[in-house]
Amino acid sequence: MTVGGVAVGADGVVVGATLAPGYGRAVVCESVEQRLNRCNWDPRWGRPALIDQLSQDSCREGRSWGYDGREIWVDRGCRGRFGAR
């Protein structure tokens, strides 16, 4: 969902697409209180990769984060900055 040009996750957490050095677009996506959250990802940017883990909880692809072709999902406390591979 977008509010005033800013992407907002299903739980109301603000996420944004920014430019990340060497990666082009980047999105911060966060699992709040260990819950599943989804963040928009434009498939034209390519497949996302974890650029920076921003949480103390681990971010492991397929376990605490993943991509379904349209959205990045995060779970189990993962918070990270994702960019195109």
N, C-alpha and C positions, 0 to 999 in steps of 0.2 A: 504494500500500500504506500502511496506517496502523499505526504502532507506538506504543502508549501514548497514543493520541489525536493523534499528530503525523504528518503526511503525510511519507512518505519516497519519493524518486524511485527509479527502477529501478536506479540506480547507488549507492544508499545515501545520497544527499545529502538532508538534511532540508529540506523545503519546508513552508511553513505558510500557512494561510488566516488573514489578519488583516483588520482594518478599516482602510481607507485613506481619508483625508479626501477627500470628494467622489466617491469611487468605490465605497464599500461594501466588499465583500470584495476581498482582494488575495492573490496567490500569488507567491512568489519561485521562479523556475525557472532552472536552471543547466546549461549544457553544460560538462562537465568534460573537460579534455584534448581539446577540439575535437570531442567525440563527441555523438551524438544522445542526448537525454534527453527523457522525457515526464513531465508533472506533471498530477495530477488537476485538473479544473476542472468544477464543477457547472454544467450548462447552464442551470439555473434562475437563475443569477446574470447571465445575458446573455452576449453575445460579449465575449471579453477584448480589452483594449488594453494596449499597453506604457505603463506609468506612468513608470517610471524605468529607464534602462539602467544596470546596476550593473557592467558589464564594460568593459574597454578595447576588446574586439572588438565590432564593430557588431552591432546587433540590428535586422534589417530584415525586416518581415513578408513571408512567402512565400519568403524566402531563408535566414534564420537563425532564424526562429521562425514558428509558425503555430498554427492551431487546427483540430481535426478533428471538432468537435461534442461531444467528451467530454474531451479532453486538450489541453493546450498542449504543443507540441513545441519544443525549442530545439536548436540545432546550431551548429557553427563557432565555439564559444567564447562565445556569447551568454549573458549572465546578466542577468535583469531582474525587475522587480516588475510584475506584471500585475493589472489591475483591470477591472471591467465597464465597457463603453462607455456 
